[in-house]
């Protein structure tokens, strides 16, 4: 369902990130909320793809709607 969203305790303290990069879902959502267009975001973060932005917004929406619950990671 969210194949571009990764959670790894070793990356960004386990925050939801885009494809294992150090770009968090919360950063992407915050940029959109502050009026940046997808093109502006991609220009600022060239490793991102349009589908990454879309999925970050869908992920945030699912969390806000309580449709998706953070999953447990195995203990290290």
MOPAC internal coordinates of N, CA, C and O (Angstrom, degrees):
PM7 1SCF
backbone

  N    0.0000 0     0.00 0     0.00 0    0    0    0
  C    1.4369 1     0.00 0     0.00 0    1    0    0
  C    1.5327 1   110.93 1     0.00 0    2    1    0
  O    1.2310 1   119.92 1   131.52 1    3    2    1
  N    1.3237 1   117.75 1   -48.48 1    3    2    1
  C    1.4585 1   122.02 1   178.35 1    5    3    2
  C    1.5327 1   108.41 1  -118.82 1    6    5    3
  O    1.2310 1   120.85 1  -110.15 1    7    6    5
  N    1.3046 1   115.97 1    69.85 1    7    6    5
  C    1.4536 1   120.63 1  -175.25 1    9    7    6
  C    1.5272 1   113.95 1   -74.33 1   10    9    7
  O    1.2310 1   119.62 1   170.04 1   11   10    9
  N    1.3252 1   118.32 1    -9.96 1   11   10    9
  C    1.4640 1   121.88 1   177.59 1   13   11   10
  C    1.5269 1   112.10 1  -100.57 1   14   13   11
  O    1.2310 1   120.34 1   175.99 1   15   14   13
  N    1.3204 1   116.96 1    -4.01 1   15   14   13
  C    1.4543 1   121.82 1  -178.76 1   17   15   14
  C    1.5254 1   107.92 1  -103.59 1   18   17   15
  O    1.2310 1   120.79 1   -52.97 1   19   18   17
  N    1.3304 1   116.10 1   127.03 1   19   18   17
  C    1.4548 1   120.66 1  -179.74 1   21   19   18
  C    1.5206 1   109.83 1  -125.87 1   22   21   19
  O    1.2310 1   121.49 1   -30.44 1   23   22   21
  N    1.3211 1   114.75 1   149.56 1   23   22   21
  C    1.4553 1   121.43 1   175.76 1   25   23   22
  C    1.5231 1   106.56 1  -130.51 1   26   25   23
  O    1.2310 1   121.59 1   -61.99 1   27   26   25
  N    1.3174 1   114.57 1   118.01 1   27   26   25
  C    1.4587 1   120.91 1  -178.56 1   29   27   26
  C    1.5223 1   107.14 1  -138.28 1   30   29   27
  O    1.2310 1   119.79 1   -58.16 1   31   30   29
  N    1.3311 1   118.01 1   121.84 1   31   30   29
  C    1.4643 1   119.65 1  -177.54 1   33   31   30
  C    1.5300 1   113.34 1   -59.72 1   34   33   31
  O    1.2310 1   120.14 1   162.66 1   35   34   33
  N    1.3269 1   117.35 1   -17.34 1   35   34   33
  C    1.4609 1   121.03 1  -179.55 1   37   35   34
  C    1.5319 1   112.58 1   -89.06 1   38   37   35
  O    1.2310 1   120.48 1   172.22 1   39   38   37
  N    1.3211 1   116.69 1    -7.78 1   39   38   37
  C    1.4682 1   120.69 1  -178.57 1   41   39   38
  C    1.5248 1   108.59 1  -119.28 1   42   41   39
  O    1.2310 1   120.42 1   -59.29 1   43   42   41
  N    1.3204 1   116.80 1   120.71 1   43   42   41
  C    1.4713 1   123.47 1   177.23 1   45   43   42
  C    1.5280 1   111.93 1    52.71 1   46   45   43
  O    1.2310 1   121.05 1  -140.75 1   47   46   45
  N    1.3312 1   115.59 1    39.25 1   47   46   45
  C    1.4630 1   122.52 1   177.11 1   49   47   46
  C    1.5242 1   113.29 1    56.44 1   50   49   47
  O    1.2310 1   120.47 1  -148.32 1   51   50   49
  N    1.3234 1   116.70 1    31.68 1   51   50   49
  C    1.4563 1   121.45 1   175.99 1   53   51   50
  C    1.5088 1   115.46 1    82.28 1   54   53   51
  O    1.2310 1   120.18 1  -169.85 1   55   54   53
  N    1.3331 1   117.26 1    10.15 1   55   54   53
  C    1.4667 1   119.67 1   176.62 1   57   55   54
  C    1.5224 1   109.44 1   -72.09 1   58   57   55
  O    1.2310 1   120.60 1   -26.89 1   59   58   57
  N    1.3137 1   116.45 1   153.11 1   59   58   57
  C    1.4645 1   121.14 1   177.83 1   61   59   58
  C    1.5294 1   108.38 1   -64.49 1   62   61   59
  O    1.2310 1   121.00 1   -53.16 1   63   62   61
  N    1.3234 1   115.70 1   126.84 1   63   62   61
  C    1.4615 1   122.57 1  -177.08 1   65   63   62
  C    1.5182 1   110.93 1  -124.26 1   66   65   63
  O    1.2310 1   121.60 1   -12.21 1   67   66   65
  N    1.3015 1   114.54 1   167.79 1   67   66   65
  C    1.4597 1   121.41 1   176.62 1   69   67   66
  C    1.5247 1   108.67 1   -90.91 1   70   69   67
  O    1.2310 1   120.58 1   -62.76 1   71   70   69
  N    1.3174 1   116.51 1   117.24 1   71   70   69
  C    1.4686 1   124.76 1   174.03 1   73   71   70
  C    1.5283 1   114.47 1    44.96 1   74   73   71
  O    1.2310 1   120.47 1  -139.84 1   75   74   73
  N    1.3217 1   116.71 1    40.16 1   75   74   73
  C    1.4562 1   120.17 1   175.55 1   77   75   74
  C    1.5167 1   114.67 1    76.44 1   78   77   75
  O    1.2310 1   120.27 1  -176.57 1   79   78   77
  N    1.3117 1   117.10 1     3.43 1   79   78   77
  C    1.4569 1   120.83 1   178.49 1   81   79   78
  C    1.5232 1   108.92 1   -84.50 1   82   81   79
  O    1.2310 1   120.49 1    -7.91 1   83   82   81
  N    1.2845 1   116.68 1   172.09 1   83   82   81
  C    1.4617 1   121.79 1   177.94 1   85   83   82
  C    1.5285 1   110.90 1   -89.93 1   86   85   83
  O    1.2310 1   121.46 1  -140.84 1   87   86   85
  N    1.3145 1   114.82 1    39.16 1   87   86   85
  C    1.4627 1   122.41 1   175.13 1   89   87   86
  C    1.5223 1   105.97 1  -116.73 1   90   89   87
  O    1.2310 1   121.01 1   -67.63 1   91   90   89
  N    1.3325 1   115.68 1   112.37 1   91   90   89
  C    1.4598 1   119.68 1  -174.64 1   93   91   90
  C    1.5281 1   111.74 1   -83.64 1   94   93   91
  O    1.2310 1   121.86 1   -25.22 1   95   94   93
  N    1.3089 1   114.05 1   154.78 1   95   94   93
  C    1.4664 1   120.58 1   173.92 1   97   95   94
  C    1.5189 1   109.20 1   -58.76 1   98   97   95
  O    1.2310 1   120.40 1   138.52 1   99   98   97
  N    1.3329 1   116.83 1   -41.48 1   99   98   97
  C    1.4646 1   119.78 1  -178.24 1  101   99   98
  C    1.5259 1   111.69 1   -62.62 1  102  101   99
  O    1.2310 1   119.53 1   144.46 1  103  102  101
  N    1.3198 1   118.50 1   -35.54 1  103  102  101
  C    1.4628 1   120.85 1   176.39 1  105  103  102
  C    1.5179 1   110.28 1   -62.84 1  106  105  103
  O    1.2310 1   120.56 1   131.59 1  107  106  105
  N    1.3173 1   116.54 1   -48.41 1  107  106  105
  C    1.4678 1   120.72 1  -178.64 1  109  107  106
  C    1.5234 1   110.44 1   -61.13 1  110  109  107
  O    1.2310 1   120.14 1   134.01 1  111  110  109
  N    1.3168 1   117.33 1   -45.99 1  111  110  109
  C    1.4644 1   120.93 1   179.67 1  113  111  110
  C    1.5235 1   110.26 1   -62.39 1  114  113  111
  O    1.2310 1   120.12 1   138.77 1  115  114  113
  N    1.3180 1   117.38 1   -41.23 1  115  114  113
  C    1.4593 1   121.76 1   179.04 1  117  115  114
  C    1.5311 1   111.14 1   -63.05 1  118  117  115
  O    1.2310 1   119.88 1   138.58 1  119  118  117
  N    1.3105 1   117.84 1   -41.42 1  119  118  117
  C    1.4681 1   121.00 1   178.39 1  121  119  118
  C    1.5267 1   110.92 1   -62.22 1  122  121  119
  O    1.2310 1   120.61 1   136.04 1  123  122  121
  N    1.3227 1   116.44 1   -43.96 1  123  122  121
  C    1.4684 1   120.79 1   177.92 1  125  123  122
  C    1.5306 1   110.04 1   -63.52 1  126  125  123
  O    1.2310 1   120.89 1   135.91 1  127  126  125
  N    1.3213 1   115.89 1   -44.09 1  127  126  125
  C    1.4700 1   120.50 1  -178.64 1  129  127  126
  C    1.5258 1   112.14 1   -62.27 1  130  129  127
  O    1.2310 1   120.87 1   152.06 1  131  130  129
  N    1.3194 1   115.94 1   -27.94 1  131  130  129
  C    1.4644 1   120.27 1   179.52 1  133  131  130
  C    1.5274 1   112.62 1   -93.37 1  134  133  131
  O    1.2310 1   120.80 1  -166.33 1  135  134  133
  N    1.3135 1   116.07 1    13.67 1  135  134  133
  C    1.4556 1   120.53 1   169.54 1  137  135  134
  C    1.5136 1   117.66 1    94.31 1  138  137  135
  O    1.2310 1   119.54 1  -174.24 1  139  138  137
  N    1.3141 1   118.48 1     5.76 1  139  138  137
  C    1.4627 1   119.00 1   178.17 1  141  139  138
  C    1.5268 1   109.62 1   -74.30 1  142  141  139
  O    1.2310 1   120.96 1   -41.58 1  143  142  141
  N    1.3068 1   115.77 1   138.42 1  143  142  141
  C    1.4635 1   120.70 1   175.42 1  145  143  142
  C    1.5283 1   109.04 1   -79.38 1  146  145  143
  O    1.2310 1   121.03 1   -16.83 1  147  146  145
  N    1.3264 1   115.63 1   163.17 1  147  146  145
  C    1.4653 1   119.48 1   176.63 1  149  147  146
  C    1.5196 1   110.84 1   -56.16 1  150  149  147
  O    1.2310 1   120.39 1   138.20 1  151  150  149
  N    1.3262 1   116.86 1   -41.80 1  151  150  149
  C    1.4637 1   120.85 1  -179.56 1  153  151  150
  C    1.5338 1   111.03 1   -62.58 1  154  153  151
  O    1.2310 1   120.32 1   137.91 1  155  154  153
  N    1.3248 1   117.00 1   -42.09 1  155  154  153
  C    1.4671 1   120.14 1   178.77 1  157  155  154
  C    1.5267 1   111.40 1   -64.76 1  158  157  155
  O    1.2310 1   120.78 1   141.56 1  159  158  157
  N    1.3164 1   116.11 1   -38.44 1  159  158  157
  C    1.4662 1   120.02 1   178.66 1  161  159  158
  C    1.5233 1   109.87 1   -65.11 1  162  161  159
  O    1.2310 1   120.46 1   135.37 1  163  162  161
  N    1.3097 1   116.72 1   -44.63 1  163  162  161
  C    1.4691 1   120.60 1  -179.45 1  165  163  162
  C    1.5267 1   111.00 1   -66.26 1  166  165  163
  O    1.2310 1   120.17 1   144.80 1  167  166  165
  N    1.3160 1   117.27 1   -35.20 1  167  166  165
  C    1.4668 1   119.95 1   175.99 1  169  167  166
  C    1.5255 1   110.81 1   -65.50 1  170  169  167
  O    1.2310 1   120.35 1   143.80 1  171  170  169
  N    1.3310 1   116.94 1   -36.20 1  171  170  169
  C    1.4639 1   121.44 1   179.38 1  173  171  170
  C    1.5326 1   112.27 1   -77.99 1  174  173  171
  O    1.2310 1   120.78 1   149.37 1  175  174  173
  N    1.3168 1   116.12 1   -30.63 1  175  174  173
  C    1.4703 1   122.75 1  -178.48 1  177  175  174
  C    1.5289 1   108.06 1  -130.81 1  178  177  175
  O    1.2310 1   120.28 1  -101.03 1  179  178  177
  N    1.3335 1   117.07 1    78.97 1  179  178  177
  C    1.4743 1   120.75 1  -172.20 1  181  179  178
  C    1.5295 1   115.69 1   -61.94 1  182  181  179
  O    1.2310 1   119.72 1   164.28 1  183  182  181
  N    1.3271 1   118.14 1   -15.72 1  183  182  181
  C    1.4684 1   119.74 1   177.35 1  185  183  182
  C    1.5239 1   112.18 1   -76.51 1  186  185  183
  O    1.2310 1   120.33 1   165.00 1  187  186  185
  N    1.3343 1   116.98 1   -15.00 1  187  186  185
  C    1.4599 1   120.71 1   178.64 1  189  187  186
  C    1.5220 1   111.14 1   -78.50 1  190  189  187
  O    1.2310 1   121.73 1   -28.25 1  191  190  189
  N    1.3179 1   114.29 1   151.75 1  191  190  189
  C    1.4610 1   122.11 1   175.07 1  193  191  190
  C    1.5267 1   107.84 1  -119.40 1  194  193  191
  O    1.2310 1   119.70 1   -23.32 1  195  194  193
  N    1.3221 1   118.19 1   156.68 1  195  194  193
  C    1.4704 1   119.92 1   179.15 1  197  195  194
  C    1.5282 1   112.98 1   -51.80 1  198  197  195
  O    1.2310 1   120.22 1   141.81 1  199  198  197
  N    1.3185 1   117.19 1   -38.19 1  199  198  197
  C    1.4699 1   120.38 1  -179.81 1  201  199  198
  C    1.5286 1   111.76 1   -65.25 1  202  201  199
  O    1.2310 1   120.07 1   151.40 1  203  202  201
  N    1.3311 1   117.47 1   -28.60 1  203  202  201
  C    1.4639 1   120.64 1   177.22 1  205  203  202
  C    1.5274 1   110.44 1   -65.18 1  206  205  203
  O    1.2310 1   120.86 1   136.07 1  207  206  205
  N    1.3190 1   115.96 1   -43.93 1  207  206  205
  C    1.4615 1   120.99 1  -179.65 1  209  207  206
  C    1.5206 1   109.83 1   -64.59 1  210  209  207
  O    1.2310 1   120.76 1   134.52 1  211  210  209
  N    1.3212 1   116.15 1   -45.48 1  211  210  209
  C    1.4636 1   120.35 1   179.57 1  213  211  210
  C    1.5216 1   110.87 1   -59.66 1  214  213  211
  O    1.2310 1   120.53 1   134.87 1  215  214  213
  N    1.3149 1   116.60 1   -45.13 1  215  214  213
  C    1.4568 1   118.99 1  -177.41 1  217  215  214
  C    1.5326 1   111.49 1   -70.22 1  218  217  215
  O    1.2310 1   119.77 1   146.08 1  219  218  217
  N    1.3206 1   118.04 1   -33.92 1  219  218  217
  C    1.4619 1   120.54 1   176.15 1  221  219  218
  C    1.5279 1   110.29 1   -61.27 1  222  221  219
  O    1.2310 1   120.63 1   138.04 1  223  222  221
  N    1.3175 1   116.40 1   -41.96 1  223  222  221
  C    1.4679 1   120.17 1   178.83 1  225  223  222
  C    1.5268 1   111.25 1   -68.03 1  226  225  223
  O    1.2310 1   120.09 1   139.53 1  227  226  225
  N    1.3161 1   117.44 1   -40.47 1  227  226  225
  C    1.4628 1   120.77 1   177.38 1  229  227  226
  C    1.5263 1   111.22 1   -64.42 1  230  229  227
  O    1.2310 1   120.65 1   140.28 1  231  230  229
  N    1.3106 1   116.37 1   -39.72 1  231  230  229
  C    1.4704 1   121.57 1   178.31 1  233  231  230
  C    1.5241 1   109.88 1   -62.54 1  234  233  231
  O    1.2310 1   120.61 1   131.94 1  235  234  233
  N    1.3333 1   116.43 1   -48.06 1  235  234  233
  C    1.4643 1   120.56 1   178.88 1  237  235  234
  C    1.5261 1   111.29 1   -61.58 1  238  237  235
  O    1.2310 1   120.66 1   140.27 1  239  238  237
  N    1.3135 1   116.35 1   -39.73 1  239  238  237
  C    1.4632 1   120.44 1   178.36 1  241  239  238
  C    1.5246 1   110.99 1   -63.96 1  242  241  239
  O    1.2310 1   120.53 1   136.39 1  243  242  241
  N    1.3137 1   116.58 1   -43.61 1  243  242  241
  C    1.4624 1   120.25 1   179.31 1  245  243  242
  C    1.5212 1   110.74 1   -62.79 1  246  245  243
  O    1.2310 1   120.12 1   139.74 1  247  246  245
  N    1.3294 1   117.37 1   -40.26 1  247  246  245
  C    1.4634 1   120.11 1   177.49 1  249  247  246
  C    1.5183 1   110.86 1   -64.79 1  250  249  247
  O    1.2310 1   120.46 1   137.05 1  251  250  249
  N    1.3258 1   116.72 1   -42.95 1  251  250  249
  C    1.4651 1   120.60 1  -179.61 1  253  251  250
  C    1.5300 1   111.34 1   -65.08 1  254  253  251
  O    1.2310 1   120.69 1   148.41 1  255  254  253
  N    1.3165 1   116.29 1   -31.59 1  255  254  253
  C    1.4650 1   120.98 1   178.72 1  257  255  254
  C    1.5185 1   112.20 1   -88.59 1  258  257  255
  O    1.2310 1   120.49 1  -177.54 1  259  258  257
  N    1.3177 1   116.67 1     2.46 1  259  258  257
  C    1.4528 1   123.12 1  -178.78 1  261  259  258
  C    1.5240 1   112.27 1    56.55 1  262  261  259
  O    1.2310 1   120.99 1  -146.65 1  263  262  261
  N    1.3444 1   115.70 1    33.35 1  263  262  261
  C    1.4601 1   121.13 1   177.26 1  265  263  262
  C    1.5226 1   111.35 1   -87.13 1  266  265  263
  O    1.2310 1   121.32 1   160.96 1  267  266  265
  N    1.3162 1   115.08 1   -19.04 1  267  266  265
  C    1.4595 1   120.56 1  -173.83 1  269  267  266
  C    1.5115 1   107.27 1  -135.53 1  270  269  267
  O    1.2310 1   120.41 1   -46.86 1  271  270  269
  N    1.3051 1   116.83 1   133.14 1  271  270  269
  C    1.4550 1   120.99 1   179.90 1  273  271  270
  C    1.5206 1   108.02 1  -115.10 1  274  273  271
  O    1.2310 1   120.97 1   -41.61 1  275  274  273
  N    1.3094 1   115.75 1   138.39 1  275  274  273
  C    1.4521 1   119.99 1   178.64 1  277  275  274
  C    1.5292 1   108.88 1   -52.55 1  278  277  275
  O    1.2310 1   121.02 1   -43.32 1  279  278  277
  N    1.2842 1   115.66 1   136.68 1  279  278  277
  C    1.4575 1   119.83 1  -178.06 1  281  279  278
  C    1.5204 1   110.00 1   -91.49 1  282  281  279
  O    1.2310 1   121.01 1   -23.66 1  283  282  281
  N    1.3028 1   115.68 1   156.34 1  283  282  281
  C    1.4559 1   121.16 1   179.93 1  285  283  282
  C    1.5163 1   109.39 1   -82.17 1  286  285  283
  O    1.2310 1   121.30 1   -41.12 1  287  286  285
  N    1.3030 1   115.11 1   138.88 1  287  286  285
  C    1.4513 1   121.05 1   175.65 1  289  287  286
  C    1.5289 1   108.38 1   -99.18 1  290  289  287
  O    1.2310 1   120.88 1   -31.31 1  291  290  289
  N    1.3161 1   115.93 1   148.69 1  291  290  289
  C    1.4669 1   117.91 1   177.70 1  293  291  290
  C    1.5311 1   110.36 1   -61.46 1  294  293  291
  O    1.2310 1   121.22 1   -32.46 1  295  294  293
  N    1.3053 1   115.27 1   147.54 1  295  294  293
  C    1.4732 1   119.77 1   178.25 1  297  295  294
  C    1.5097 1   109.55 1   -65.10 1  298  297  295
  O    1.2310 1   121.32 1   -38.48 1  299  298  297
  N    1.3103 1   115.09 1   141.52 1  299  298  297
  C    1.4836 1   120.26 1   179.91 1  301  299  298
  C    1.4928 1   111.16 1   -77.26 1  302  301  299
  O    1.2310 1   120.10 1   180.00 1  303  302  301

